[in-house]
Amino acid sequence: MSDLSPVAWPPAPIRTARLVLRASEARDRATFVDLLASPEVHAYLGGPRRRDELERELPEVPERWPGSFVAALDGAMIGQVLLRRATEHRRPAAVGKADLGYLFLPRAWGAGYAAEACAAALDWFDGALPGEPVVLATQSANTASMRLAAKLGFTEVERFHAWDAEQWLGLRPPAPPVPS
Ligand SMILES: CC(C)(COP(=O)(O)OP(=O)(O)OC[C@H]1O[C@@H](n2cnc3c(N)ncnc32)[C@H](O)[C@@H]1OP(=O)(O)O)[C@@H](O)C(=O)NCCC(=O)NCCS
């Protein structure tokens, strides 16, 4: 995976009904540690990273790269939405395409925040890189993620086996061009 360079970055903060999407900042570092060290968040993602290792190794401003959005509620980070380029992928259908990922703190689950943030990030993507589809891979056992993918307009391309689990590859077709 690589970032979405050469897209213009960081964008102006994006406001949704309840959230702000923005590039990461130094004040988000402790939340990134919580997010990346959380066993619940990584239940379907191959397991969490060690907290002491993250405390030591995360840069002062973590995850600041084109396509990495922090979702903030009342100014405080509650999750990350990632749009990356799948330069390499296990499935040929995904190679070269933009790939959506999302990680939210467990205390922010079940309130529609992930759906709200991802929809806004995809709208930004449609404006930044018009005419491009987006793919998404998730374990099919990750029911919250599967529901979110469907809500965001992803439909199944294929299922495949990797990392000891069934994976689901979905695709969101390009948004239709805006009439001029
Ligand atoms: C995947 C993940 C982001 C989903 O989070 P989530 O909070 O369940 O997702 P949503 O934002 O869609 O919210 C879901 C629920 O909030 C409820 N909700 C409550 N208030 C709401 C509101 N105002 N608007 C919309 N939904 C609302 C809805 O009922 C919805 O439930 P439904 O899906 O059964 O309809 C979260 O489980 C997570 O971070 N998991 C760990 C990381 C991971 O596995 N990522 C996948 C790898 S790509």
The ligand as an ORCA input file, in Angstrom:
! r2SCAN-3c Opt
* xyz 0 1
  C     -15.838     -1.382     11.651
  C     -16.227     -0.256     12.614
  C     -15.561      1.041     12.186
  C     -17.765     -0.115     12.557
  O     -18.164      0.838     13.532
  P     -19.707      1.047     13.866
  O     -19.811      2.067     14.900
  O     -20.309     -0.295     14.141
  O     -20.275      1.541     12.456
  P     -21.363      2.637     12.065
  O     -20.807      3.985     12.102
  O     -21.904      2.165     10.761
  O     -22.491      2.568     13.197
  C     -23.222      1.378     13.389
  C     -24.481      1.535     14.178
  O     -24.678      2.776     14.807
  C     -26.109      2.916     14.979
  N     -26.433      4.344     15.089
  C     -26.732      4.941     16.249
  N     -26.914      6.258     16.043
  C     -26.768      6.515     14.735
  C     -26.858      7.690     13.940
  N     -27.127      8.880     14.448
  N     -26.622      7.557     12.616
  C     -26.357      6.354     12.076
  N     -26.265      5.213     12.795
  C     -26.465      5.294     14.124
  C     -26.761      2.262     13.808
  O     -27.873      1.550     14.243
  C     -25.678      1.359     13.272
  O     -26.041      0.001     13.380
  P     -26.350     -0.894     12.052
  O     -25.053     -1.032     11.303
  O     -26.832     -2.174     12.594
  O     -27.361     -0.115     11.277
  C     -15.817     -0.617     14.060
  O     -16.427     -1.807     14.435
  C     -14.309     -0.749     14.218
  O     -13.581      0.225     14.367
  N     -13.830     -2.006     14.196
  C     -12.405     -2.281     14.369
  C     -11.601     -1.978     13.135
  C     -11.984     -2.858     11.954
  O     -12.274     -4.047     12.127
  N     -11.961     -2.291     10.761
  C     -12.268     -2.992      9.552
  C     -11.076     -3.083      8.682
  S     -11.279     -2.263      7.134
*
